[in-house]
């Protein structure tokens, strides 16, 4: 029988107590199972033999067949180094040893064929290889070896304590010998044959000891598929259990509020995408389960009107609704928009934020509890214990990534049974990430802009074009338009950034002198009241140019602003650039976004600027951003632990992820309780994973 994979690592041949402690503390390896799941970072291709005249000046690892023809000792600052000449029929290189010289000299046979392996350097016009691995050619031919040699993750401490890659390979070999390579299958036969997957045991063997590139690819595919399959299974099951256990309030009817608004007061025609999303929401609200839906839509795609119409469905069924936004500015903006629409329908609506006074608060609390107040908009203030609803039926959360899971659940507890939840975001999340991070939510996407919206023309200009840019600004101001000029801000207190901002402001004041022109300035060192005053002047059209740091990123709506100039654009991330660009293009006029940079640009900066000028599709931009930054950065710290994957990579393996989700869904559609005999293996694996938590410790 094969060894139990939950056996502590101390018992494995070649490990022992000291090494076991290091493997635990440095790599988190406690059991045989953990060791099996320590997958190689990369592989050295030991199938290729280089000729000396084929070597490139990059510090890669190569394997060469040739002969050592002689030695010399070279004096250096401390002691001396031993240099051997190694040649094949195309040229020669130097082999260098800084220690163990006597032993090396004695053990190497001159003019005898050897295989050498190591990292090459280019130095003083000659290639050299320090401390090469040497093996006599005839022994090399007879050795049993994997042609693709695994390189395992390591740390400085492990290397210092002598646990080298060679040692890791030896430990891994003894694990496979001890378990006799028998690993129980974790996927059902029908999936293995339909997808032509390698069996589990073969996949594990070939990922650690691949015979060739083809077997390695097959092994990696099988293990990545399995990892992603069980994550998706977990998320889809979570959603199914949620729907069966947590009963929502079924909204039986669509009534007067909704129909009256739709027929008589809708300010514009809905796009097809908006209609589709409303239909999805309406189906959720009409079922017996609690809605848990993520609504994604780019800046300006019209999420707000969809949110308002969803609220009307709650009011039609005699429920209250609330909307929570992350900042006061945003909640005020939602409130003003909703209030205009509500007045026409005689709906009572209030706003609650940190700055609401005590008297007003008391009134709000009272009218919420007795049911007079129908809609409440606000910030985190909605989460306070004093805020109690008579019957909250729908809670909408805007820009969800700024609220943690704990805060969301506080909203749930405002009621005897949890309200329907609609989460909105204007930061497009790449599909692959959404499937993994929010895989337990149903996802709706508004993927078209309202008609009449012109796309924003985006251009990249270098500092030397500044005069032309100033001339363009003047032309736009003459047409009666307004302009944003945004400066980067790395830290609020950074003296350098502040100087950039003030220098920029002064040069703009010189170009646009008073009294013909008025200019606002907004930055982090100002008092909130002064900031608001300057913002309001710009909103009212009293100033033509707003010079600011990124405080204007979210939510300010000035339809007359048609130009966004972003200074030092290379210092902004893609998501930030896209959000800033979304501040213009809110009116009917053609809008422009000008990205100003210096000439010195890194490769990543070039990619970002090229992406911005090429497309305005937030989802495409988010995909590029994900490739450049990786999942942890995009999700922010609260959720960066979510994708702590062992072998799959959410960016490179998105096709496998989609396939894994498809098959997990197909199986659960037919067999939600995994009770069919052919799914026994899935149920068993799933229970074990949940029990040992060694893959599940990161699902939120």
N, C-alpha and C positions, 0 to 999 in steps of 0.2 A: 504493500500500500504506500502511496506517496506521503511524504512528510506533511504534517498539518501546517498550512501557510500562516497560522496565527502563532507558530512557535517563535519565542523571542530570538532575536538575531545573535545573542551570545552563544547559542548552541551550534552555530554553523561552523564547520571545519575552517580553520584559517582566520577566524574572527577573534574569539576570546574576549575577556572582560574589558581590557583597555580600548581595543579597537571598537568594541560595541558601544562604549560610552561616547566615543568620538562620532560614530555614525549617527547615534541618537541626537547628540547636541548640534552637530553641524548640518546633517541632511534630513533629520526627522525620521530616521529609519529605525523602527522598533521591532518589526517582525519580518519573517520571510516574505510575507505579502508586500510590505513596504519596499523591500529590496527589489523584488520582481518589477515593481512599478517605478523604479528609478530608471527612466529611459535615457539612452545616450543623447547628448547634445548634438553630436555630429559623428561622422565616420571618416577614418583615413582609408583612402582607396589603396589597398595593397595589391591590386591586380596589375597596376601599370608600373613598368620599369622605364626610367628616363635614360636617355643618352646625355652625356655631359654637354654636348653642343645644343641640346633642346632646353636647357635650364633658363628660366626667366628671372628677372631681378625683382621677384616678390618673395617674401619670406614664407614660402609654402613648404610643406613637408613632402619629401620625394624619396624614391627608392631607386638605387642605381646598382648595376652589376659591374664589377671591375676588380683591379688588383692594387694592393698597397705596394709601392715600389721603393719607398725609403722613408727615413725619419730624420728630423733635425730638431734641436732644442733652441728656443728663442728666449733671450733674457727679457724680462719686463720689470716694472716697478717693484713688484713683490714676487720673488722666486722666478720661475721660468715656465714657459708652456711648451708642450710637445706638439710638433706639427708633422703630420704624415702626408705624403703625396699619394693621391689615389687617381688612377687613370683607367679609361676604357679606350676603345679604338677611335673616339672622336675628340678627346681632350683630357684635361686633368683638373682636379680641384684639390683643396687642402682640407685635411681632417685635423681638428684642433682639440687637445685635451688640456685642461687646467689642473687636473688632479689624477691620481692613480697612474702616473706615467710609467713607473718601472714595470708594474704588472702588465700594462698594455703592450709595452715594447716586447716583453717576454712572451706574451700569449699570441701575438699576431704573426701569422706566417707571411713572409714577403712573397710577392709574385704568385700568389695563389688566388683563385677566383672567390670573391666575397660578395654578399649582398649588403649594402649599407642603407640605413634609413635614418632620416632626421631632417631638421630645419636648415635650409640653406641661407647664407648671408652673402652679400656682395661687398667686398672690402679690398681697397687698394688694387682694383682691377682684376681681382681673382674671386671665384666663388669659394666659400669655405663652409664646413659643417662641424659645429662644435658638438663634442660628445655623441657621436653617431652610435646607433645600434648596429653591431656587426654580426654577420652569421655566414659561415662557410656555405658556398653555393650548394654543394651536394647535400648538406644537412637541411638547408632551407627547402630544397625540393621534397625531402622526405617528411617534413614536419606537417602535422595536422593543424591547419590554422584557418581562421576566417579571413577571407580575402578583403572583407570590409571590416576594419578594426574599430570597435566602438570607443568613443571618447565620452567619459561620464562627467556629470556636473561635479565640481570640486570646490574646495575653499582653501585659503592660504594655510589655515591651521592643519587641514588634512595633509597637504603636501609637506608641511614642516615636520609632521609626525610620521612621515614615511608611508602614508597611504596614497601611493601614486596611482595613476591610471592602470598601470600593469597589475598592481595589487587588487584593484577593483575588479579587473577582468578575471583574476584568479578566484576571488570570492564568488563572483557570479557563476564561474564554472562549477565550483563545488556545490552551489545551490542547485544547479540543474542536475548534477550527478545525484545529489541526495533526493531530489523530488522525482527522479527518473523521468523528468520532463512530462509528468502526467498532471495536467491542470484541467479541472472540470470545466466543461463547456458552459458558456454563459448566454449563448444565443440559440434560438430554436432552429431545427434543421431546415424548415422551409425558408427562413431568412438567409441562412448560410448558402443554400443552393441557389436561391433566386438572385442573390448579389454576388455569387461566386466568391465567397469569403474564405480565407484560410481558416482551418480549425484553430481553436484557442491555443492549444499546445504548440502548434507549428508557428503561429504568429508570435508568441512570446519567445520561442527559440530564435526565430529569424530576425527579431528586432535587436536581440543581444549579440547573436553570432551569425550575421547574414552571410550566406555563401556568395550571393551576387546582388547586383542592384535591383533586379526584378523581384526576387524574393523579399528584399527589404521593403520595396514599395508595397507589395501585397500585405506584408506584416503590419506596416504602419497604417495602411488603410483600414485593415480589420480592427486594430486597437483604437484608432481615432473614432471610427464609426460606433464601436461599442460604448466608448466613454460618452460621446454626445447623445447616443440613443438613450442611455439611462438617465442623463440629465433631462432630456426632453420628456421622457416617460414620467419622471418625477413632477415636472412642471405641469404637464397636461393632466396628470392624476390629481394634482393639487387643485387645479381649476374644476375638475369634475366633482371632487369631493366637496369643494366649496359650494358648487351649485346645488348639490343634492342635500347638503346639511344646512346651509345658511339660506333660509327662506327670505326672499325680499318681499316688499309689498307689491302685489301685482297691480299695475296701473291699468284698470279695466278699460277706461274709455279715453279717447282724445276728444276734448270737449270745447266749450265756447272760447276760453282764452286762446287756445292754440288756433282753432279755425278762424276766429275773428281776426287775430293777428295776421295769419297767413293770407286771408283774403283781402283785408282792408289796410293793414299797416306795415307790411313788409317793405322796407325802404328800397329794395332792389330784387331782381330775380335771383333765385338760388342757382348755383352751378350744379352740374350733375353729380359732382363729388360730394357736395353738401347734402344733396337729396339722398344719396346712397348712405351716407353716414347717419343721417337722421333716421332712416329706415332701420339701420342696424341697432341704433339706440332704442328705437320704439319697440323692436322685437324683444330686446333685453328687458325693458321695463314692463312689458306685457306678460313675460313668463313668470313662473313662480320663484325663480332664483334671484339672488341679489346680483345686480349688474356690477361688474368690475372691469371697466373699459378704459383703454388708453387712447386718447384722440391726438394724433399727430398731424401737424399742418405747418407749412412754412409761414414765415412772417407775411401777414396780409392775405392769408388764404381764406379768412372768414370763419375762424373757429368760434369767435364770440357770439355770432348770431345763432350758430348751432347750439351753443351752451344755453342761450336765452330761450330758444324754442324747446329745449329739453326741460328747462325749468317750468315752462308753461304746461307741459304734460303733467308735472308733479302737482301744480296748482289746480289743474282740471280734476285731479283725483283727491282734492282737499288735503294735500300735504304741503309742508313748508320746504324751502330750498335754501342752500347757502353756497357762496362761492368764496374760496380762500386764495389769496394771492400773496406772493412772498414779500412785496414791498408796499409801502404806503402809496407811492406814486401810482403803481399799477392798480391797487385796489380802488383808488379814487377815480382812475380812468374807467375801470369797469363800471363803477357806481354811476358815473355821469352818463355813460352810454346806456346802461340798463334803465336808469331813471327816466330818460327821454322816452324810451319805448314803453315803460310801465305806466307813465302818466296817461297815455292814450287809452290804456285798458283798465284804469282805476285800480292798480295793484299797489299795495303798500310795500315800500322797500327802504331799508336803512343801511348805513355803513358804520362799522365798528373797527377802530384802529387804536393804536397806542395813544393817540392824541385826542380821542373822544373824551369830553369832560364828564364829570361824575354824574351830573343831573341827567344828561342825555343817555349815559350808560344805563342808569336806573330805569329810564323809560323803555329803553330797548329790551332790557331783561324782562320787564313786566309784559310788554306786548308780544314777546317771543313765547313766553310761557302760557299766556291766555289765547294764543293763536291768532291775534289780530295782525301781527307782522308776518307777511308772507315770504319775503326774500331778505336775507341778510348777507351783505358783502363785507369782507374784511381781511385783516392780516392774521398773524398768529393769535391775535386777541380773541379770535373765535374759539380757541382751544381752552380758554380759562374755564375753571370749574363752574363759575357763576353763570356762564352762558348755557341756558337750558331751553330746548325747543319743546313745543307742545307735541308736534308730530313731524319730525324731519324726514322727508322722503327721498331727497336727492342732495348729495354733497359733491360740489365740483372743486377740484384742486388745480390751480393754474401753475405752470412751470414746476411740475412735481419734483424734479431732481433737487430742488432746494429744500424739500421737506423729507425728513427721515420716516422710516416705517412706523416708528413709535408715535410720531405726531399724527400720521394718518389714522392709526387705530384709536386715538383719542376722539376723533370725530365720530367714529362708530359708536362710541359709548354714550353719545348724547341722546340715545334713544333706547326704548325697550328692545326693539330689534334693529339691526344695522340698516342705514339708508343705502340706496343705490349710490355707487361711486363712479364719477367720471373724472379721469385725470387728463389734463391738457398740457401739451408742450409745443413750443415753437422752435425748440432746438431739435432738429430732426435727428433721430437716433437711427444709425444704419440698421437695416433689417436684421442682419446677423446678430447684432448686439441686442436688439429689441426681443428677438426670439429667445435669447438666453437669459437676459436680465429680467424682462417682463413677460417671460413665456407663460406665466400663470394668469396674465391679463388678456382679455380679448383686445385686439388692436384695430382701430379704424384710422384711415389715412385720408386727409383731404389733399389730393394731389393735382388740383388745378387752381389757377388764380381767377378771381372774378373778371368778367369781360370789361374792356375799357382800361384795364391796368396795362400800361406800357412797360416793357422790360427795361431795367435800368442799364444804361450803357456804362460799362466798367473799363477803365484804361489804366495802364501802368506808366508812370512818368518818372524820370530821374531828376535829381535836384537841379541839374543844369537847364531843365525845361521850365524852371520856376516862373520866368517872366511871362511865358505864354500862358501858364496856368492862371497867373494874376489877371491877365487880359481877359481870359475866358470868364473869370469870376465877375469882373466888372460888367461884361456883356449881360450875364445872367441877372445881376442886380438891377441893371437898367430895365430889364424886362419885368421887374417887379418880383423877382424870385428871392428866396432866402438860402443861406449857405451854412453848412456845418464845417468847421475845421477841427479835427480831432487829433490830439497828441497822445502818445503812449504814456502809461503810468505804470512803472514796475512796482514802486512802493510809494505810498502817500507822501513819505517824507523825503524821497530821493531828491537831493539838491539839483542833480544834473537834469532830471526830468522837468523840474520846476523852471530851471533856467531855459531849457528848450521851449517850454510853453510861453514864458514871458518874452523871450526873443522873438518867437513867432508872432505873438500878439502885437509887439511893437512894430514889426515890419508890416503887418497888415494895417495897423493904424496909420502908418506913413503912407501906404498905398491908397487907403480909403479914409481921407481926413474928415473930421467933423467940420461944419454941421451937415454936410451933404450925406454922410453915412453915419449910422449908429452901430456899435459893436458890443455884443455881450461877451462876458468871460465867466466860465464856471470851472472851478477846480476843487480838489479835496481839502485845501487849507481854509476855504471859506466857511462861514457859519451857515447852518441849514437855511435860516431865514433869507440870507443874502443870495444863496443859490436859487431858492424858490423865486425871489424877486426877479433875478436875471432870466430864469427860465420863462417866467410869465411874460416878460417884455418880448422875448423871442416868439412865444406862442401867439401873442397879440399882434405880432408884426411890427412892433415899435423898433426892433433892431433887425438889420439885414443879415448880419454875420454872427454866428455863435462859435467862439473859440473855446474848446473844452477838452478836459481829459475824459476818460471813458465813462463818466457818470451818466452819460445820456444813452448808454447801451440799450436799456430795456424800456419800452413802453411809451416814450414821448411821441405824441402824434401831432405833427405840424404839416398838413397837406401842402402848404405853400413852399416848403423847403424842397429844393430840387437838386441841390448839389451837396455831395458828401466828400470832403477831402480828408484822406487819412495820411497823416505825416508819419515817417519812419514805419511804413506799413509792414516792413519785414519783422518788426518786433511784436506783431500781433499774431495770435493763433487764427486758424481758418474759421472756427466757429465764431470768434469775436468779429472778424472782418465781415462775415456774412450777416451777423446781427446788426452791426453798424450800418452796413449798406441798406438794411431793411428800414432804417429811419427815414430814407427818402423814397420817392416813388409812390407816395400815398395820395397824390392828387392826380389830375388828368394830364398834367404836363409831362413832357419827356424829362427824365431825371438822369443824373450822372453820378458815378462814383470814381474818384481819381485816387489811385494808390501811389503815393510819393515815396521813393526810396533813394538811398545812396547807391553808388555803383557796386560796392562790395556786398555780394549776396551769397549765402550758403546755398547748397543744393536744395535743401528743404524749403528755404525761403522762395527760391525760384519756382518750385513745384506749387507752393501755396498761391503765389501771385498769378501763375499761369492758370491755375484752377479757377481763381476768382474772375479772371478776364474771360475765360472760356464758357463758364456756365453759371446760371443763377439758381440751379436746382439744388435746394438744401440737402436732399438725400444723397445726391452724388457728392456734394461737398463733404458731407459727413463721412462717406465711405473713404474719401481721400484722407480726411483728418484721422480716421481710425487707423489707416495704414501708417501714417506718419507718427502718430502719438501712442498707439496701442490702447487697449480697452481700459486699463486702469485710470489713465489720465482723463479720458472722456467722461467716465461715470462719476468722477470726483471721488473723494476719499470714502464717502459713506458706503459706496458700493463697489470699490475697487477690488475687494476680496472675493467678489462674486465669481470671477472667472479663473479660479486657481486650478487650471487644468493640468493633468499629468502629461498628456502626449499631444492632444489636439491643440490647434491654434485657431482662435475664433476668426482671425483675419484671413489666414491662408487656406483654412479648411471650410470656407463658408458653404461650398457645394456639398460637402459631407454633412455639414450641420443641417442643411435643408432636407437632404435625403433622410437623415436620422429622424428629424421631426415628422416627416411624411410617414415613415414606417411605424413610428411610435403611435401616431394618431390613428393610422389605419388599424393597428392591432387593438387599440383601446376602443375604437368605434364599434368593432365587432364583439369585443370581449372586455367590457370595462372593469370587471373584477378579476381578470386574468385567471378565470376558472377552467378554461379549456385545457384538456390534457396536453396538447402540443405547446401550451404556454407555461407549463409547469416550471420549466427551466428559467423563464423570465421572472416568475413570481419568487422562486427560490433566491435568485441572484439579487433581485430588488430588496428582498427582506434582509439578506446578508449585508448588502451595502448600507441599508438603513441602520442595521445593528452595529456594524463596525465603524460606520461613519467615515471610512477612509477615503471615500470620494465625495461624501455628501456634506462635509463640514462647511461647505461654503454656500449652500443654498439658503437664501435669506429666510 
